[in-house]
Every structure is written in structure tokens, then in C-alpha cells.
Amino acid sequence: MSTATTTPAAAVGRPERARRLGPTARRYLSAFKTARGIIALVLIVAMTLLAFLAPVLFPGGYDAQSDQTLQGMSLQHPFGTDELGRDIFVRSIYGLRTDLALVYIAVPITMALGTFIGLLGFVWKWLGTATQRVLDIILGFPSLILGISVVLVLGSGFAGLLVSIIIIGLPQFGRLARQTMLAQQQREYVTAASTLGIGRWRIMGRHIVPNTVDPVIVQGVVFLVHAVFLEAALSIVGLGIQPPEPSLGALLDTGMRYINQSPTYILGPIIILLLIAFAFTLLTDALNETVNRK
């Protein structure tokens, strides 16, 4: 008499879904099962939702003025008010919206473009060498000085900041991708593929690029923090987002002028900047642990 073994549907569904995700996706998702990954995820999701839902949560906008100028912290105004009676908490949330929109656009473009430039040397050795010399020149400039130079040429505002962040970040990802490429092209499977006559583009897509993903993603999270503080630095010197549109750096720039009358003016932007740095640092640690475990 034969007996049939039944498997619960949920138990079958989980492995099926895991297989559909693929090993790379499963590995990165496992980073969010650690304490650091969970805290980072909660903070990043909360800040992102708060920032991009700001027009819904604060329909009055960031430029609503009142006669309550330079007021301290209160229940009505958690971070006080500015010199025009505007709520600093609301302006800080809109500033967070500006900063996150900027880095969420700039950093992925920088990652993709820098990685592509770094891998060019596998297909055309002379072009890879030439691009690396250009990246070395960019790397020779301090980030702030280079950012100021780019913004002075293109003009201040969102577009100028976007281009400056991309240019500043290119050497980090280009050199990292080239370093990985040089290490991988010495491996036996790459040599064997070349011997069999497989095209270099196909070898790069099959063997080089997958081994570049992990370090580039981890570096990308690190660069998110760098990009946010770069926006703050350029705005503090008056070359970032221009008034009345808020950004965290622009709020710090204005707040420094009124710090004697209202010491809490710069408290909101500083807290949000620290939360951003804390969240993405935790995420970097969680992803690093996952990559090293691999």
C-alpha cells in the first residue's frame, strides 16, 4: 500500500519564489534580515516616503509666511520658524525631498557610466588607458573645488548640482570597475573563453560584469552619503539650490546667519543630514557583510 506525501502549498510557493528571484537578488535581500539592514531599510523608506509625499502632507507648501519670525521650537513648529515666519520643519522636509531626488537620479547614472568607462579597457585597451588618465585628472581635484568649478560653468541649481555629482563620482566607479576587470581577465575561465574564440563583449557580459556588481553597489551606497553632503557644501557657499526653493544645504547656509537669534534654526537640517548618513552607513555595513559572506 503506497502512501502519498503532501507538501503544504505555502512551503512550495516560497522556494518557487526564491528561485524566480535568482541568487543575486536573494543575496541582497538577505542583507535586510540583519538588524542593521532592517534599521536602515526602515529609516530610508520612512525618509523617502516623507520627502516625496511632502506636497500631500503639507499642502501649504514650503514658502508659506507668517508674522512669527525666528521663533524657537514648539508643538506647532517643531524646528521653529525662519526669518520670514516659515516653518523650518516643513522646509526641512521639502529640502530632504530636493536632496533625495538629486542623489537618487545622480548616483545611479554615475554608477552606470563610471562602470561602463572602467570596463572599456577589456574591449579596447587603448581606450581604457585613455579614459583612466582622464579619471586620474578628475580625481586630482578636491571634490568641493571641482564641484564649484562645474557649477560656475553650468550655473547654480538642480542641473548644475546633478552634473557636478556625476563628474565627481566617475573616478570612484571607473577605477573600481577597471580594478575588477583587470583581476577577472586573468582568471582561467576568461582565458578559456578567449581561446575558444568567444567575442570580448560576450565575455564581458557573462564573466566580467557579474563580478563587478557587488563592489559597485556597495560603493554606490557610500557615494549616496557623499553626494548629499556635496549638495550641502555647495549650497552653503551659495552655488547650490537657490532660494526660495529649500534644500538641506541652503537651510544650513541661511541658518548660520541667524544662529545668534535662533540657535534651533539649523537643528532640523543637521538632524536630517545625520539620519541620512546613519541610514546609508548601516545599509553599507549590511551589504558589505552580505558580499563578504559570498
TORDOVEX-165620 format. One record per atom (N, C-alpha, C): x negated, y, z negated. Coordinates in nm, 3 decimals. Layout:
<pts>
x:y:z
X:Y:Z
...
</pts>
This chain:
<pts>
x:y:z
-0.085:-0.120:0.000
0.000:0.000:0.000
-0.089:0.124:0.000
-0.074:0.205:0.100
-0.161:0.322:0.112
-0.102:0.439:0.037
-0.190:0.522:-0.013
-0.146:0.641:-0.086
-0.194:0.764:-0.011
-0.110:0.863:-0.001
-0.144:0.986:0.069
-0.185:1.092:-0.032
-0.293:1.159:-0.001
-0.340:1.267:-0.089
-0.292:1.399:-0.033
-0.223:1.475:-0.112
-0.171:1.604:-0.068
-0.257:1.716:-0.124
-0.276:1.816:-0.045
-0.355:1.933:-0.085
-0.264:2.053:-0.089
-0.263:2.128:-0.197
-0.179:2.247:-0.203
-0.210:2.342:-0.089
-0.106:2.410:-0.040
-0.122:2.500:0.074
-0.216:2.615:0.043
-0.210:2.664:-0.080
-0.297:2.775:-0.117
-0.443:2.735:-0.112
-0.471:2.610:-0.155
-0.609:2.563:-0.155
-0.661:2.548:-0.013
-0.570:2.514:0.081
-0.611:2.501:0.220
-0.632:2.640:0.281
-0.544:2.733:0.243
-0.549:2.867:0.302
-0.675:2.942:0.268
-0.725:2.925:0.144
-0.843:3.001:0.103
-0.966:2.965:0.185
-1.000:2.835:0.201
-1.116:2.802:0.285
-1.098:2.846:0.430
-0.972:2.836:0.481
-0.948:2.877:0.619
-0.976:3.026:0.636
-0.927:3.106:0.542
-0.951:3.249:0.549
-1.099:3.280:0.535
-1.168:3.206:0.447
-1.312:3.229:0.427
-1.390:3.198:0.554
-1.347:3.089:0.625
-1.417:3.055:0.748
-1.395:3.161:0.855
-1.273:3.216:0.859
-1.246:3.319:0.958
-1.327:3.445:0.931
-1.355:3.475:0.805
-1.433:3.594:0.772
-1.577:3.584:0.822
-1.632:3.464:0.818
-1.770:3.447:0.859
-1.865:3.461:0.741
-1.986:3.403:0.753
-2.080:3.405:0.639
-2.127:3.545:0.601
-2.147:3.632:0.700
-2.196:3.768:0.669
-2.092:3.845:0.590
-1.966:3.841:0.635
-1.859:3.912:0.564
-1.839:3.856:0.425
-1.846:3.724:0.411
-1.829:3.662:0.279
-1.941:3.705:0.186
-2.062:3.716:0.240
-2.175:3.756:0.156
-2.157:3.897:0.104
-2.113:3.988:0.190
-2.095:4.126:0.145
-1.976:4.138:0.050
-1.871:4.062:0.074
-1.756:4.066:-0.017
-1.794:4.014:-0.155
-1.890:3.922:-0.160
-1.931:3.870:-0.290
-1.998:3.977:-0.376
-2.049:4.085:-0.313
-2.108:4.195:-0.390
-2.004:4.262:-0.478
-1.877:4.256:-0.437
-1.771:4.321:-0.513
-1.711:4.230:-0.618
-1.773:4.116:-0.641
-1.732:4.028:-0.750
-1.817:4.050:-0.874
-1.922:4.129:-0.861
-2.007:4.161:-0.975
-1.952:4.285:-1.046
-1.996:4.307:-1.171
-1.947:4.422:-1.247
-1.983:4.552:-1.178
-2.107:4.563:-1.130
-2.148:4.686:-1.063
-2.070:4.708:-0.934
-2.047:4.602:-0.860
-1.971:4.614:-0.736
-1.827:4.655:-0.761
-1.767:4.601:-0.865
-1.627:4.635:-0.896
-1.615:4.781:-0.937
-1.704:4.825:-1.026
-1.700:4.965:-1.071
-1.723:5.059:-0.953
-1.821:5.026:-0.868
-1.850:5.109:-0.751
-1.730:5.115:-0.658
-1.667:5.001:-0.634
-1.552:4.996:-0.544
-1.437:5.081:-0.598
-1.410:5.069:-0.727
-1.300:5.145:-0.788
-1.327:5.295:-0.776
-1.449:5.337:-0.809
-1.482:5.479:-0.803
-1.477:5.533:-0.659
-1.534:5.458:-0.565
-1.538:5.505:-0.426
-1.398:5.512:-0.367
-1.317:5.409:-0.391
-1.180:5.410:-0.338
-1.099:5.522:-0.402
-1.115:5.541:-0.534
-1.039:5.646:-0.603
-1.078:5.784:-0.551
-1.208:5.811:-0.536
-1.251:5.941:-0.487
-1.209:5.963:-0.343
-1.218:5.858:-0.261
-1.179:5.872:-0.120
-1.030:5.900:-0.107
-0.948:5.826:-0.180
-0.803:5.849:-0.174
-0.768:5.988:-0.227
-0.829:6.027:-0.338
-0.802:6.159:-0.395
-0.841:6.269:-0.297
-0.954:6.251:-0.230
-1.002:6.353:-0.137
-0.911:6.365:-0.014
-0.878:6.253:0.047
-0.805:6.259:0.173
-0.654:6.273:0.154
-0.606:6.257:0.032
-0.465:6.286:0.001
-0.450:6.423:-0.063
-0.557:6.502:-0.064
-0.553:6.634:-0.128
-0.441:6.723:-0.073
-0.417:6.728:0.059
-0.308:6.812:0.108
-0.171:6.769:0.057
-0.156:6.639:0.028
-0.028:6.589:-0.026
-0.020:6.616:-0.175
-0.130:6.592:-0.246
-0.130:6.610:-0.391
-0.128:6.757:-0.430
-0.191:6.842:-0.350
-0.199:6.985:-0.380
-0.151:7.064:-0.257
-0.021:7.065:-0.236
0.032:7.128:-0.115
0.009:7.278:-0.109
-0.024:7.339:-0.223
-0.052:7.483:-0.222
-0.181:7.519:-0.153
-0.266:7.419:-0.128
-0.392:7.443:-0.061
-0.501:7.489:-0.156
-0.620:7.507:-0.099
-0.737:7.540:-0.182
-0.760:7.690:-0.197
-0.679:7.772:-0.129
-0.705:7.916:-0.129
-0.593:7.995:-0.197
-0.510:7.926:-0.278
-0.402:7.995:-0.348
-0.461:8.080:-0.461
-0.438:8.211:-0.458
-0.497:8.303:-0.553
-0.396:8.343:-0.661
-0.451:8.391:-0.774
-0.369:8.439:-0.884
-0.444:8.549:-0.957
-0.380:8.606:-1.059
-0.446:8.711:-1.137
-0.526:8.657:-1.254
-0.531:8.523:-1.269
-0.605:8.459:-1.379
-0.748:8.430:-1.330
-0.830:8.531:-1.329
-0.965:8.516:-1.275
-1.064:8.472:-1.382
-1.156:8.384:-1.342
-1.266:8.337:-1.427
-1.217:8.289:-1.563
-1.108:8.212:-1.561
-1.055:8.152:-1.683
-1.130:8.023:-1.714
-1.136:7.988:-1.841
-1.202:7.865:-1.882
-1.115:7.742:-1.859
-1.161:7.629:-1.906
-1.089:7.503:-1.888
-0.959:7.506:-1.968
-0.852:7.450:-1.908
-0.722:7.442:-1.973
-0.644:7.327:-1.912
-0.528:7.296:-1.969
-0.446:7.189:-1.913
-0.396:7.226:-1.774
-0.366:7.352:-1.754
-0.318:7.397:-1.624
-0.431:7.400:-1.521
-0.550:7.438:-1.564
-0.667:7.445:-1.476
-0.782:7.368:-1.542
-0.793:7.237:-1.515
-0.893:7.153:-1.585
-1.037:7.204:-1.574
-1.072:7.267:-1.462
-1.207:7.321:-1.445
-1.208:7.473:-1.447
-1.099:7.535:-1.486
-1.090:7.680:-1.491
-1.054:7.739:-1.356
-1.070:7.870:-1.344
-1.040:7.940:-1.220
-1.162:8.020:-1.176
-1.163:8.057:-1.048
-1.279:8.129:-0.995
-1.255:8.280:-0.996
-1.340:8.352:-0.926
-1.333:8.498:-0.928
-1.209:8.554:-0.862
-1.138:8.473:-0.783
-1.014:8.517:-0.718
-0.891:8.450:-0.780
-0.910:8.384:-0.894
-0.799:8.318:-0.960
-0.759:8.185:-0.899
-0.844:8.128:-0.815
-0.813:7.999:-0.754
-0.854:7.885:-0.846
-0.777:7.776:-0.843
-0.802:7.661:-0.930
-0.928:7.589:-0.884
-1.029:7.583:-0.971
-1.157:7.520:-0.933
-1.142:7.370:-0.918
-1.052:7.308:-0.995
-1.031:7.164:-0.980
-0.978:7.132:-0.841
-0.878:7.209:-0.797
-0.822:7.186:-0.664
-0.928:7.211:-0.557
-1.004:7.317:-0.573
-1.109:7.347:-0.475
-1.219:7.240:-0.477
-1.246:7.182:-0.593
-1.345:7.075:-0.602
-1.297:6.951:-0.528
-1.168:6.920:-0.539
-1.114:6.803:-0.468
-1.119:6.827:-0.318
-1.084:6.947:-0.275
-1.095:6.978:-0.132
-1.242:6.980:-0.088
-1.331:7.023:-0.178
-1.474:7.017:-0.148
-1.522:6.874:-0.133
-1.472:6.785:-0.219
-1.503:6.643:-0.208
-1.453:6.589:-0.074
-1.336:6.635:-0.032
-1.280:6.594:0.097
-1.374:6.633:0.211
-1.425:6.754:0.206
-1.517:6.801:0.310
-1.646:6.719:0.310
-1.702:6.696:0.192
-1.828:6.623:0.184
-1.815:6.478:0.229
-1.708:6.411:0.185
-1.690:6.272:0.224
-1.663:6.259:0.373
-1.582:6.350:0.428
-1.559:6.347:0.572
-1.690:6.364:0.648
-1.775:6.453:0.598
-1.904:6.479:0.663
-1.992:6.355:0.661
-2.011:6.295:0.544
-2.104:6.182:0.534
-2.045:6.055:0.593
-1.913:6.038:0.586
-1.851:5.918:0.645
-1.860:5.920:0.797
-1.877:6.037:0.856
-1.899:6.047:1.001
-2.047:6.040:1.034
-2.127:6.118:0.961
-2.269:6.133:0.996
-2.349:6.007:0.970
-2.328:5.941:0.856
-2.414:5.829:0.818
-2.397:5.709:0.912
-2.274:5.664:0.947
-2.264:5.553:1.044
-2.328:5.586:1.179
-2.312:5.711:1.226
-2.377:5.749:1.352
-2.528:5.740:1.339
-2.580:5.787:1.226
-2.724:5.782:1.203
-2.775:5.638:1.196
-2.700:5.552:1.127
-2.738:5.412:1.117
-2.745:5.346:1.254
-2.640:5.365:1.335
-2.635:5.301:1.467
-2.742:5.356:1.560
-2.755:5.489:1.565
-2.851:5.550:1.656
-2.995:5.521:1.614
-3.023:5.530:1.484
-3.158:5.502:1.435
-3.198:5.357:1.458
-3.104:5.264:1.434
-3.134:5.122:1.456
-3.161:5.094:1.603
-3.079:5.154:1.691
-3.100:5.135:1.835
-3.237:5.186:1.878
-3.273:5.304:1.829
-3.405:5.360:1.863
-3.517:5.270:1.812
-3.500:5.218:1.690
-3.604:5.134:1.632
-3.622:5.002:1.705
-3.515:4.951:1.768
-3.523:4.822:1.837
-3.561:4.834:1.983
-3.571:4.956:2.034
-3.603:4.974:2.176
-3.738:4.912:2.212
-3.831:4.912:2.116
-3.964:4.860:2.143
-3.967:4.712:2.177
-3.862:4.638:2.142
-3.859:4.496:2.177
-3.836:4.476:2.326
-3.761:4.568:2.388
-3.733:4.557:2.532
-3.836:4.632:2.613
-3.866:4.756:2.571
-3.967:4.837:2.640
-4.068:4.884:2.536
-4.183:4.821:2.537
-4.283:4.850:2.434
-4.327:4.996:2.437
-4.349:5.051:2.557
-4.396:5.190:2.569
-4.292:5.288:2.515
-4.161:5.259:2.540
-4.056:5.347:2.492
-4.043:5.338:2.340
-4.061:5.218:2.285
-4.057:5.204:2.140
-4.169:5.281:2.073
-4.288:5.276:2.133
-4.401:5.351:2.077
-4.376:5.501:2.084
-4.322:5.548:2.197
-4.297:5.692:2.215
-4.192:5.742:2.116
-4.084:5.666:2.100
-3.978:5.710:2.007
-4.028:5.710:1.862
-4.114:5.617:1.830
-4.167:5.614:1.693
-4.255:5.735:1.666
-4.327:5.783:1.766
-4.406:5.904:1.746
-4.316:6.025:1.721
-4.203:6.030:1.792
-4.107:6.138:1.768
-4.050:6.129:1.627
-4.017:6.008:1.583
-3.965:5.990:1.448
-4.069:6.026:1.343
-4.195:5.998:1.372
-4.302:6.036:1.278
-4.310:6.187:1.263
-4.290:6.258:1.374
-4.293:6.405:1.369
-4.177:6.456:1.284
-4.058:6.399:1.304
-3.942:6.440:1.224
-3.966:6.411:1.077
-4.024:6.295:1.050
-4.050:6.255:0.912
-4.150:6.347:0.845
-4.235:6.412:0.923
-4.336:6.500:0.866
-4.280:6.629:0.807
-4.155:6.663:0.841
-4.092:6.784:0.787
-4.015:6.749:0.660
-4.026:6.830:0.554
-3.937:6.811:0.438
-3.791:6.820:0.482
-3.706:6.739:0.419
-3.566:6.731:0.461
-3.496:6.865:0.460
-3.516:6.942:0.353
-3.447:7.070:0.341
-3.494:7.168:0.448
-3.626:7.173:0.472
-3.680:7.265:0.573
-3.627:7.227:0.711
-3.626:7.097:0.741
-3.575:7.052:0.871
-3.426:7.083:0.884
-3.351:7.060:0.776
-3.208:7.090:0.778
-3.182:7.238:0.801
-3.258:7.323:0.734
-3.243:7.468:0.754
-3.274:7.506:0.898
-3.379:7.447:0.956
-3.416:7.479:1.093
-3.306:7.439:1.191
-3.249:7.320:1.172
-3.143:7.274:1.262
-3.020:7.362:1.250
-2.981:7.395:1.127
-2.861:7.477:1.106
-2.882:7.618:1.161
-3.003:7.672:1.149
-3.030:7.805:1.204
-3.016:7.806:1.356
-3.050:7.694:1.419
-3.038:7.685:1.565
-2.892:7.665:1.607
-2.822:7.573:1.539
-2.686:7.537:1.579
-2.579:7.623:1.514
-2.613:7.688:1.405
-2.514:7.767:1.332
-2.462:7.690:1.212
-2.426:7.764:1.108
-2.377:7.701:0.987
-2.236:7.647:1.009
-2.195:7.558:0.918
-2.063:7.498:0.929
-2.072:7.347:0.940
-1.957:7.284:0.962
-1.948:7.138:0.963
-2.035:7.077:1.072
-2.028:7.131:1.194
-2.103:7.072:1.305
-2.253:7.081:1.283
-2.301:7.197:1.236
-2.444:7.211:1.209
-2.493:7.116:1.102
-2.414:7.099:0.995
-2.450:7.005:0.890
-2.451:6.862:0.943
-2.352:6.828:1.027
-2.343:6.693:1.082
-2.469:6.659:1.162
-2.510:6.748:1.251
-2.627:6.722:1.335
-2.754:6.717:1.249
-2.765:6.805:1.151
-2.886:6.807:1.068
-2.899:6.678:0.987
-2.789:6.626:0.935
-2.793:6.500:0.860
-2.836:6.386:0.952
-2.782:6.383:1.073
-2.817:6.277:1.167
-2.967:6.282:1.201
-3.017:6.400:1.231
-3.159:6.413:1.268
-3.248:6.375:1.151
-3.214:6.419:1.030
-3.297:6.389:0.912
-3.297:6.239:0.883
-3.185:6.172:0.908
-3.176:6.030:0.875
-3.233:5.935:0.979
-3.253:5.983:1.102
-3.300:5.894:1.208
-3.431:5.821:1.175
-3.534:5.891:1.122
-3.658:5.819:1.094
-3.642:5.705:0.994
-3.555:5.721:0.894
-3.537:5.616:0.795
-3.489:5.487:0.859
-3.388:5.497:0.943
-3.331:5.377:1.005
-3.414:5.330:1.124
-3.472:5.424:1.198
-3.555:5.384:1.312
-3.678:5.307:1.269
-3.746:5.354:1.166
-3.866:5.285:1.118
-3.831:5.153:1.051
-3.719:5.149:0.981
-3.677:5.025:0.916
-3.643:4.919:1.019
-3.569:4.959:1.124
-3.533:4.864:1.229
-3.657:4.817:1.304
-3.751:4.905:1.331
-3.873:4.865:1.402
-3.957:4.770:1.317
-3.963:4.796:1.188
-4.038:4.707:1.100
-3.978:4.566:1.102
-3.846:4.558:1.097
-3.779:4.427:1.103
-3.802:4.361:1.238
-3.796:4.439:1.345
-3.816:4.386:1.479
-3.955:4.327:1.495
-4.057:4.400:1.446
-4.195:4.352:1.459
-4.215:4.222:1.380
-4.149:4.210:1.265
-4.161:4.087:1.186
-4.089:3.971:1.255
-3.972:3.998:1.312
-3.893:3.891:1.372
-3.951:3.841:1.504
-4.014:3.928:1.581
-4.064:3.884:1.711
-4.183:3.790:1.699
-4.239:3.777:1.578
-4.347:3.682:1.555
-4.294:3.544:1.515
-4.163:3.534:1.491
-4.107:3.407:1.447
-4.103:3.306:1.561
-4.105:3.175:1.521
-4.113:3.068:1.620
-3.992:3.065:1.711
-3.872:3.090:1.656
-3.753:3.081:1.741
-3.748:3.192:1.844
-3.803:3.307:1.814
-3.809:3.414:1.913
-3.911:3.380:2.021
-4.026:3.328:1.980
-4.127:3.287:2.077
-4.075:3.176:2.167
-4.003:3.080:2.108
-3.947:2.970:2.187
-3.845:3.020:2.287
-3.759:3.114:2.244
-3.659:3.170:2.335
-3.725:3.243:2.451
-3.831:3.317:2.423
-3.903:3.388:2.529
-3.968:3.290:2.626
-4.022:3.182:2.572
-4.087:3.079:2.656
-3.986:3.014:2.750
-3.862:2.998:2.703
-3.758:2.935:2.784
-3.700:3.031:2.887
-3.746:3.155:2.887
-3.702:3.250:2.989
-3.575:3.324:2.955
-3.532:3.320:2.830
-3.412:3.394:2.789
-3.442:3.543:2.789
-3.349:3.623:2.838
-3.369:3.767:2.851
-3.392:3.833:2.716
-3.468:3.942:2.718
-3.504:4.010:2.593
-3.382:4.075:2.528
-3.287:4.126:2.608
-3.166:4.183:2.549
-3.087:4.076:2.475
-3.079:3.956:2.533
-3.005:3.847:2.470
-3.075:3.801:2.343
-3.209:3.793:2.347
-3.284:3.755:2.227
-3.264:3.858:2.116
-3.267:3.985:2.156
-3.249:4.089:2.055
-3.112:4.081:1.990
-3.009:4.059:2.074
-2.874:4.049:2.019
-2.851:3.926:1.934
-2.918:3.817:1.969
-2.895:3.690:1.899
-2.982:3.674:1.775
-3.106:3.723:1.778
-3.201:3.696:1.670
-3.249:3.821:1.596
-3.273:3.930:1.668
-3.330:4.049:1.604
-3.224:4.129:1.529
-3.115:4.163:1.597
-3.012:4.248:1.537
-2.952:4.186:1.410
-2.914:4.056:1.410
-2.857:4.000:1.286
-2.950:4.010:1.165
-3.079:4.003:1.188
-3.174:4.013:1.077
-3.203:4.158:1.037
-3.151:4.252:1.116
-3.167:4.394:1.086
-3.050:4.448:1.005
-2.937:4.378:1.008
-2.813:4.429:0.948
-2.828:4.453:0.799
-2.880:4.355:0.725
-2.886:4.366:0.579
-2.964:4.489:0.531
-3.090:4.505:0.572
-3.164:4.623:0.523
-3.104:4.754:0.569
-3.046:4.758:0.689
-2.988:4.883:0.739
-2.865:4.921:0.659
-2.781:4.825:0.624
-2.660:4.855:0.547
-2.698:4.906:0.407
-2.793:4.840:0.342
-2.835:4.884:0.210
-2.893:5.025:0.218
-2.977:5.051:0.318
-3.034:5.184:0.335
-2.925:5.286:0.367
-2.820:5.243:0.438
-2.711:5.333:0.470
-2.638:5.383:0.346
-2.618:5.294:0.249
-2.553:5.335:0.124
-2.641:5.433:0.048
-2.772:5.407:0.048
-2.865:5.501:-0.017
-2.859:5.637:0.051
-2.852:5.636:0.183
-2.853:5.762:0.258
-2.723:5.841:0.239
-2.614:5.774:0.202
-2.490:5.846:0.173
-2.511:5.948:0.061
-2.581:5.905:-0.044
-2.610:5.996:-0.156
-2.701:6.109:-0.108
-2.803:6.075:-0.031
-2.896:6.175:0.022
-2.821:6.279:0.105
-2.725:6.232:0.187
-2.651:6.323:0.274
-2.563:6.418:0.194
-2.500:6.368:0.088
-2.415:6.454:0.005
-2.499:6.564:-0.060
-2.614:6.528:-0.114
-2.699:6.628:-0.179
-2.764:6.721:-0.077
-2.784:6.673:0.045
-2.836:6.761:0.150
-2.734:6.868:0.184
-2.605:6.829:0.192
-2.500:6.929:0.215
-2.499:7.031:0.103
-2.511:6.983:-0.021
-2.511:7.075:-0.136
-2.628:7.172:-0.127
-2.746:7.121:-0.093
-2.865:7.206:-0.087
-2.853:7.312:0.022
-2.804:7.273:0.141
-2.790:7.369:0.249
-2.681:7.472:0.220
-2.575:7.429:0.152
-2.468:7.523:0.117
-2.513:7.621:0.010
-2.598:7.575:-0.082
-2.648:7.663:-0.188
-2.731:7.777:-0.130
-2.803:7.750:-0.021
-2.882:7.857:0.041
-2.800:7.933:0.146
-2.669:7.906:0.152
-2.580:7.982:0.238
-2.571:7.935:0.381
-2.620:7.812:0.413
-2.621:7.763:0.550
-2.530:7.643:0.571
-2.444:7.615:0.476
-2.355:7.501:0.487
-2.214:7.543:0.525
-2.116:7.483:0.458
-1.976:7.518:0.480
-1.953:7.662:0.436
-1.886:7.739:0.519
-1.868:7.881:0.492
-1.732:7.909:0.427
-1.729:8.007:0.333
-1.603:8.047:0.268
-1.502:8.094:0.374
-1.371:8.075:0.344
-1.316:8.027:0.215
-1.307:7.875:0.205
-1.346:7.802:0.313
-1.339:7.655:0.306
-1.436:7.604:0.199
-1.388:7.519:0.109
-1.475:7.474:0.000
-1.556:7.350:0.036
-1.671:7.338:-0.025
-1.748:7.215:-0.030
-1.815:7.214:-0.166
-1.867:7.101:-0.207
-1.928:7.094:-0.340
-2.049:7.187:-0.348
-2.127:7.193:-0.242
-2.242:7.283:-0.243
-2.202:7.429:-0.243
-2.099:7.463:-0.165
-2.053:7.602:-0.161
-1.998:7.645:-0.296
-1.929:7.554:-0.367
-1.878:7.586:-0.501
-1.992:7.608:-0.599
-2.097:7.528:-0.588
-2.213:7.548:-0.674
-2.281:7.682:-0.644
-2.290:7.715:-0.516
-2.353:7.841:-0.477
-2.279:7.961:-0.537
-2.145:7.960:-0.526
-2.066:8.070:-0.580
-2.066:8.068:-0.732
-2.058:7.948:-0.789
-2.051:7.937:-0.935
-2.175:7.987:-1.005
-2.291:7.976:-0.942
-2.414:8.023:-1.004
-2.411:8.174:-1.026
-2.335:8.246:-0.944
-2.329:8.391:-0.959
-2.243:8.433:-1.078
-2.153:8.345:-1.120
-2.060:8.380:-1.227
-2.080:8.292:-1.351
-2.197:8.230:-1.362
-2.218:8.135:-1.470
-2.217:8.203:-1.607
-2.254:8.330:-1.613
-2.250:8.400:-1.742
-2.108:8.431:-1.785
-2.022:8.470:-1.691
-1.883:8.499:-1.725
-1.801:8.373:-1.746
-1.829:8.266:-1.668
-1.752:8.141:-1.677
-1.847:8.022:-1.664
-1.903:7.976:-1.776
-2.000:7.865:-1.770
-1.944:7.736:-1.712
-1.810:7.719:-1.717
-1.750:7.595:-1.667
-1.727:7.599:-1.516
-1.761:7.710:-1.451
-1.735:7.725:-1.307
-1.800:7.611:-1.228
-1.925:7.581:-1.260
-1.998:7.479:-1.183
-1.982:7.339:-1.240
-1.904:7.325:-1.347
-1.891:7.194:-1.411
-1.823:7.093:-1.321
-1.713:7.135:-1.255
-1.640:7.044:-1.169
-1.722:6.988:-1.055
-1.785:7.074:-0.972
-1.867:7.021:-0.863
-1.981:6.931:-0.911
-2.042:6.966:-1.026
-2.152:6.884:-1.077
-2.100:6.746:-1.118
-1.986:6.740:-1.185
-1.929:6.610:-1.227
-1.901:6.523:-1.105
-1.841:6.584:-1.003
-1.808:6.506:-0.883
-1.933:6.458:-0.812
-2.035:6.543:-0.802
-2.162:6.502:-0.740
-2.225:6.385:-0.816
-2.222:6.393:-0.950
-2.277:6.284:-1.030
-2.198:6.155:-1.012
-2.065:6.166:-1.002
-1.982:6.048:-0.980
-2.012:5.984:-0.845
-2.032:6.067:-0.743
-2.067:6.014:-0.611
-2.200:5.940:-0.618
-2.300:6.003:-0.678
-2.432:5.940:-0.689
-2.424:5.811:-0.770
-2.348:5.813:-0.880
-2.335:5.695:-0.965
-2.268:5.580:-0.890
-2.158:5.611:-0.819
-2.083:5.507:-0.749
-2.166:5.442:-0.639
-2.231:5.523:-0.556
-2.307:5.466:-0.445
-2.437:5.401:-0.493
-2.491:5.445:-0.605
-2.608:5.376:-0.661
-2.570:5.237:-0.711
-2.455:5.227:-0.778
-2.406:5.096:-0.821
-2.381:5.005:-0.701
-2.324:5.063:-0.594
-2.298:4.982:-0.475
-2.429:4.936:-0.411
-2.530:5.022:-0.410
-2.661:4.982:-0.357
-2.719:4.866:-0.436
-2.710:4.873:-0.569
-2.762:4.764:-0.652
-2.688:4.634:-0.625
-2.554:4.642:-0.611
-2.475:4.521:-0.587
-2.509:4.460:-0.451
-2.522:4.543:-0.348
-2.558:4.493:-0.216
-2.699:4.439:-0.213
-2.791:4.506:-0.283
-2.929:4.457:-0.291
-2.935:4.318:-0.352
-2.859:4.300:-0.458
-2.856:4.170:-0.524
-2.804:4.063:-0.430
-2.701:4.097:-0.352
-2.644:4.003:-0.257
-2.744:3.967:-0.147
-2.813:4.068:-0.092
-2.910:4.044:0.013
-3.027:3.961:-0.037
-3.075:3.993:-0.157
-3.188:3.917:-0.212
-3.151:3.774:-0.242
-3.023:3.753:-0.282
-2.977:3.617:-0.308
-2.980:3.537:-0.180
-2.947:3.604:-0.066
-2.956:3.535:0.062
-3.098:3.490:0.089
</pts>
